[in-house]
Structures are given as structure tokens and as C-alpha cells.
Amino acid sequence: MSKNPSDRFSRDTYGQIVLVLQGGGALGAYQAGVYQAMHEAGVRPDWVIGTSIGAINASLIAGNRPENRLGALREFWRRIQYNDVSQWLSRWPMGGTTAANSLTMMAGVPGFFQPNPLAWLGMQVPLGPESAGFYNTGPLERNLSELIDLKELNGGAPRLTVGAARVSTGEMHYFDSRETTLGVQHVMASGALPPAFPAVRIDGELYWDGGILSNTPVEAVFDDNPRRNALVFAVHIWNPDGPEPNSLWEVMNRQKDLQYSSRSLSHIARQQQIHKLRHIISELAAKLPAAAAKDAAIRAMTGYGCLTRMHVVRLLAPTLKGECHLKDIDFSPQGIAARWEAGYHDTLRVLEAAPWTAPVADPLEGFILHQAQGGEMMAPPVPQS
């Protein structure tokens, strides 16, 4: 490892710095802690990508000047904490958090969402595509409008990408500040999780939460054109690994973890294969005779080669004591603080370890995975065939 801390994040060596944020409701407080550690270490992302709560956190980062980003994140998370009754319930010695979370489902979250009275008319009553949800997210829209500077959001430093699901076709769509002018409605679309929240219409199309198709939007980096070297911090707030469940309560918790971790292990394996093939193509192209290299058909084939390299740092959030399948609506002050602190301290340890600075064993590798859980570096997972 270099003795100069700034060399650990050299763009000349490692390329652009990318921060990728999953969706996961209240679990997103961990992401805010991750960003705080990066900010204090002087690590400024060139590109922030998010889905759902990840898109909200990403927009608060990209939509503010560097000196205001932490303040915006803190203010947002302060505004969406439990109300007074929920906070009182959450302090019960037995089952308090569960009771508070149940009240949240009935009464909503201040600053985020509130019950939609029209939903009580019946499940089959036509409410309209942009009103069909158990809650409305007007409070969230107002808060984002107050906390995001749209000029900064579209300033390109950092670039912002948010993922949403196109309702009519089932396709994943990424709204990108490099391609279009983004507004609060794009962030709202990325977090419009059905059936809780209604769809958001943009340019005539309805969009839902991108997490229903791809909750880990790191694919936006891999599919970017032109490809660039990158140091990617991918923050996973759902646990892909876990114990066998023994009760229906545990089954619901484990099911959510698996659903929203988005088959990340198989995606990693596929990207490792693709990037290695790109390097192999480039190496083979360099060995072609000059006459063959001029052939148009061969040039088209060798164009699939690429020597870019991506270091992907996969940050896995720890499981907190007592959490259950309602953890993504645990907006208690203590729950938010615990997750924020975990993200902060875990990331400080990973930034200090800087595993991406170690020599790459195989020069043909274009995708190098570094994995940490609870801030501790661990062996990368081996996908099962």
C-alpha cells in the first residue's frame, strides 16, 4: 500500500470513483454513514448511483455543494424519524420496535409518507395510475424540494444516476444527469415502491421503484459507454447471507433479504467473466498480423476488447440485534443512529485497509472484487455452479 493516503484514491491509477447505493428504506441510514466516512477522508465520488432510498441519498449528495452534503443528509434523516407516539412505543422493553413499526404502517412517517384516505374505499376502486397507493409521498416531495439544489444536481460533479422500473414494459430505466436534466420527480419515481406508493409519470410514462427489478444498480457502471477504469464502492444494506429461518417471523425477514439483495452474487460472477473476456480479446488483437488487423470485420470483433479495470468494494451492512422483516420501516432515532454509526465506522476501516491498492495477481482480470462485512475485509464469495 502506498504511504501517501491520497495515492489510495488516485484517479490516474484507479479511474473514476463511484458510489452505488441500494434501496432499502430505513436501512439507508447506513449509506449516509458510509458517505460521511468518505467525505471526512476527502474521497469525493465522481458518480453517485442509487435506487429507492439509495436514489434519495444520492440526490442529496449530488444536489448540494460539498460543504453542504452532510448537513443535507442529516436534516433529511432527522425529518423522517418516528413521531412522538412511535418513539414512545419503540422504547417498550418487549416488542417496542415492532409496535412502533406497526404504527408506522398505519399512520405513516413524518416527512416521508402519509396514509392515502382514498385507499380505504376498496381494493378495486379506480384511483388513477398516479394515485393508486396505500400512501401518498407528498411529504417526501416537499422535503426533497427544500433540501436539493437542482442546479447542483445537474452540475455533473458528481454525475447522478437513479434507477426506476417502467410500468408499461417491465424494463429497468436509468435517469442520468449526463443525458437529461433531472428533477425531484426522477428521484420520486425511483422510490415509488408499489403497492405502498403510487407510480410517478415522467414524459408520459409511469415509473415504479427500480428495486422491484434491480435493487443493486451497479450494472449502470458496468454498462456505461465509454467504459472507464473505476473504483466502485457498492453499499449493500440487505444481507445476501444468513442463517436458516426457524419461524414464520424469521422466514419473512430472510425472504426480504434475499429478494432485495438482487442476486448480487450471480451478477458479480457474470461481470468477472465479461471483463476477463474483454481483456483476452484485447490481448489477442495485439497479436494479430498487421494485414488482418486492417480487415473491417476483424476490427468490429476486436472492438469488443477493453483493458479497463474496475475495483469493486462491496460493503455489506451488519445485522443489528433484534431486527426483523420490518427493519426497513424502523425510522426510530436509535435505529437510524445505529445504522448511520455502523456505516461510518465500517467504512473508515475499509478506507484505511484500501484493499484495491494490492497488486492484481492476474493481469487479465478486469473486475476485482473486495468484500467487507462490518468493516472487516473477507475473502470474496465463490459463486456456486
NORGIUR-V146480 format. One record per backbone hydrogen bond with DSSP energy under -0.5 kcal/mol. CO is the residue of the C=O (numbers start at 1). NH is the residue of the N-H. If there is no record, write none. Layout:
<<CO | NH> <CO | NH>>
This chain:
<<3 | 5> <4 | 7> <4 | 8> <5 | 8> <6 | 9> <7 | 10> <10 | 14> <11 | 15> <16 | 18> <16 | 231> <17 | 46> <17 | 47> <18 | 233> <19 | 49> <20 | 235> <21 | 51> <24 | 27> <25 | 28> <26 | 29> <27 | 30> <28 | 32> <29 | 33> <30 | 34> <31 | 35> <32 | 36> <33 | 37> <34 | 38> <35 | 39> <36 | 40> <37 | 41> <38 | 43> <39 | 42> <42 | 44> <43 | 45> <46 | 159> <47 | 19> <48 | 161> <49 | 21> <50 | 163> <51 | 54> <52 | 55> <52 | 56> <53 | 57> <54 | 58> <55 | 59> <56 | 60> <57 | 61> <58 | 62> <59 | 63> <61 | 64> <63 | 149> <65 | 68> <65 | 69> <66 | 69> <68 | 72> <69 | 73> <70 | 74> <71 | 75> <72 | 76> <73 | 77> <74 | 78> <75 | 79> <76 | 80> <78 | 81> <83 | 87> <84 | 88> <85 | 89> <86 | 90> <87 | 91> <88 | 91> <89 | 92> <92 | 96> <93 | 95> <95 | 99> <96 | 100> <97 | 101> <98 | 102> <99 | 103> <100 | 104> <101 | 105> <102 | 106> <103 | 107> <104 | 108> <109 | 112> <109 | 113> <112 | 140> <113 | 109> <114 | 136> <115 | 117> <116 | 119> <117 | 120> <118 | 121> <119 | 122> <122 | 125> <125 | 127> <128 | 131> <128 | 132> <129 | 199> <131 | 133> <134 | 116> <135 | 198> <136 | 114> <137 | 141> <138 | 142> <139 | 143> <140 | 144> <141 | 145> <142 | 146> <143 | 147> <144 | 148> <148 | 150> <149 | 153> <150 | 154> <152 | 155> <156 | 159> <158 | 157> <159 | 48> <160 | 177> <161 | 50> <162 | 175> <163 | 52> <163 | 210> <164 | 166> <164 | 173> <165 | 167> <165 | 208> <166 | 169> <166 | 170> <166 | 171> <171 | 166> <173 | 164> <173 | 175> <174 | 176> <175 | 162> <176 | 179> <176 | 180> <180 | 182> <183 | 186> <183 | 187> <184 | 188> <185 | 189> <186 | 190> <187 | 191> <188 | 191> <189 | 192> <190 | 52> <190 | 210> <191 | 193> <192 | 194> <192 | 209> <193 | 197> <195 | 134> <196 | 135> <200 | 207> <202 | 205> <205 | 202> <206 | 167> <207 | 200> <208 | 165> <209 | 212> <210 | 213> <210 | 214> <215 | 23> <215 | 217> <216 | 218> <216 | 219> <217 | 220> <218 | 221> <218 | 222> <219 | 223> <221 | 224> <229 | 16> <230 | 232> <230 | 311> <231 | 18> <231 | 233> <232 | 234> <232 | 313> <233 | 20> <233 | 235> <234 | 236> <234 | 315> <235 | 22> <235 | 237> <236 | 317> <238 | 240> <247 | 251> <248 | 252> <249 | 253> <250 | 254> <251 | 255> <252 | 256> <253 | 257> <254 | 258> <255 | 259> <256 | 260> <257 | 261> <258 | 263> <259 | 262> <261 | 264> <263 | 267> <264 | 268> <265 | 269> <266 | 270> <267 | 271> <268 | 272> <269 | 273> <270 | 274> <271 | 275> <272 | 276> <273 | 277> <274 | 278> <275 | 279> <276 | 280> <277 | 281> <278 | 282> <278 | 306> <279 | 283> <280 | 284> <281 | 285> <282 | 286> <283 | 287> <284 | 287> <285 | 288> <289 | 293> <290 | 294> <291 | 294> <292 | 295> <295 | 299> <296 | 300> <297 | 301> <298 | 302> <299 | 303> <301 | 304> <302 | 305> <309 | 230> <310 | 312> <310 | 368> <311 | 232> <311 | 313> <312 | 314> <312 | 370> <313 | 234> <313 | 315> <314 | 316> <314 | 372> <315 | 236> <315 | 317> <316 | 374> <320 | 323> <324 | 327> <326 | 329> <327 | 330> <328 | 26> <329 | 331> <331 | 82> <332 | 336> <333 | 337> <334 | 338> <335 | 339> <336 | 340> <337 | 341> <338 | 342> <339 | 343> <340 | 344> <341 | 345> <342 | 346> <343 | 347> <344 | 348> <345 | 349> <346 | 350> <347 | 351> <348 | 352> <349 | 353> <350 | 354> <354 | 357> <355 | 358> <359 | 361> <361 | 363> <362 | 365> <366 | 310> <367 | 369> <368 | 312> <370 | 314> <371 | 378> <372 | 316> <373 | 376> <375 | 377> <376 | 373> <378 | 371> <381 | 383>>
